[in-house]
Amino acid sequence: MNQTIETMKDHRSIRSYLDKDISEEIIDNLIEVAQSAPTSINGQSPSIIVVKDKERKTKVAELAGGQPWISEAPVFFLFVGDFYKAKLAADKVDKELVITDSVESSLVAAVDIGLAMQNVITAAESLGLGIVPIGGIRRNPQKMIELFNLPKYAYPMVGLVIGYPADRSKKKPRMPKEAFRHDEEYNKEKLPALIDDYDQEMATYLKEIGREQEKNWTSYIMEFYNKVYFPKVYPTMKDHGFKNEK
């Protein structure tokens, strides 16, 4: 197995960082690997805002629901679903930007950003850096839009904390491969037993890291999935040009 695959398989989220700067050369390389990721129709919907200012990172940490590692780490990347560039293209040829009326634009932005972010994660971890993705930036999206001066058709999708790890967190178990891989067609019959096994494994893991109150995978995710946990996303997307109506 080559080193790239070993690095990817050894991934874990890091929430404790050293007070150590990341060189501009490394940051620039991370931006380049993100930009090298494929995008739908070459639309290049992702943009990244690089945040190093301590005060701004502290504000992001607060808006994201109180996540201190955002301000502690030296660098924060904000990934933007950016159809403002497409709006400029539309204006240039005197056409109407219609795709943002459809949920397809939101899916395109999410997939494109996911590909770009994974490139950054792989590159960062190969250099000995730690990362943790931040979905909490969608907790208060309008305030994020204002904080980063995002134009209409540019929406804050996800963030990424990057820094040198102060310690290596315990690797979180994943579901059995049989629950992840389906051959030829989806096999739902095998899943209940596999999820039961995984719940037991996660219960042991959570106890080991002092988070036994979360019980297991099923209990934990249903604390989120039994409600719309970021209710401000839909109205702010609509106000910001992503109607998601078609």
FENWOTA-V970465 format. One record per backbone hydrogen bond with DSSP energy under -1.0 kcal/mol. NH is the residue of the N-H (numbers start at 1). CO is the residue of the C=O. If there is no record, write none. Layout:
NH & CO
NH & CO
//
This chain:
6 & 2
7 & 3
8 & 4
9 & 5
10 & 6
11 & 8
14 & 131
18 & 164
20 & 18
27 & 23
28 & 24
29 & 25
30 & 26
31 & 27
32 & 28
33 & 29
34 & 30
35 & 31
36 & 32
37 & 34
42 & 39
43 & 40
47 & 80
49 & 78
51 & 76
57 & 53
58 & 54
59 & 55
60 & 56
61 & 57
62 & 58
63 & 59
64 & 60
65 & 62
66 & 61
67 & 61
70 & 67
72 & 68
73 & 69
75 & 162
76 & 51
77 & 160
78 & 49
79 & 158
80 & 47
81 & 155
82 & 45
82 & 80
83 & 153
87 & 83
88 & 84
89 & 85
90 & 86
91 & 87
92 & 88
93 & 89
95 & 90
101 & 98
102 & 99
105 & 102
107 & 103
108 & 104
109 & 105
110 & 106
111 & 107
112 & 108
113 & 109
114 & 110
115 & 111
116 & 112
117 & 113
118 & 114
119 & 115
120 & 116
121 & 117
122 & 118
123 & 119
124 & 120
125 & 121
126 & 122
128 & 125
129 & 124
130 & 163
132 & 161
134 & 159
138 & 135
139 & 136
144 & 140
145 & 141
146 & 142
147 & 143
148 & 144
150 & 145
153 & 240
154 & 151
155 & 81
157 & 79
158 & 79
159 & 134
160 & 77
161 & 132
162 & 75
163 & 130
166 & 16
179 & 176
180 & 177
181 & 177
185 & 183
194 & 190
195 & 191
196 & 192
197 & 193
198 & 194
199 & 195
200 & 196
201 & 197
202 & 198
203 & 199
204 & 200
205 & 201
206 & 202
207 & 203
208 & 204
209 & 205
210 & 207
211 & 206
214 & 211
215 & 212
216 & 214
220 & 216
221 & 217
222 & 218
223 & 220
224 & 221
225 & 221
227 & 224
229 & 227
233 & 230
236 & 232
237 & 233
238 & 234
239 & 235
240 & 236
241 & 238
242 & 237
243 & 100
243 & 241
245 & 101
246 & 101
//
